[in-house]
Amino acid sequence: MKMKKNLRGQSSDFLQNNLVPLMFIIICAICIPLSDFSPSYLLNEIVTRMGRNIFLILSLLIPIMAGMGLNFGMTLGRWP
C-alpha cells in the first residue's frame, strides 16, 4: 500500500515540476498536423532558426565574457 502512495506521489511531483514542457509537447502534437505543413519544411525551418539563434547567442557571449558589456555586444550581434 505504501508503494502505491509513493508511486502516486512521484508521478504527481513529476507532473507539477514539468507542467510547462508537457503542455508545450501536447499543444505541438495537436497543432502540427493542423498546420498542413510538410514535415520536411517544418524540420528545415526549425534547423534554420536554431542555427541563426545559436549564432546570435554566441556573438553576444564573446563580448560579455571579454568585459565589454551587453550593450556593445548587442549592437554587433544584431548586425544584418
Residue pairs with C-beta under 8 A, 6 or more apart in sequence:
15 22
32 42
35 42
56 77
56 78
59 73
59 76
59 77
60 70
60 73
60 74
60 77
61 73
62 73
63 69
63 72
63 73
63 76
63 77
64 70
64 73
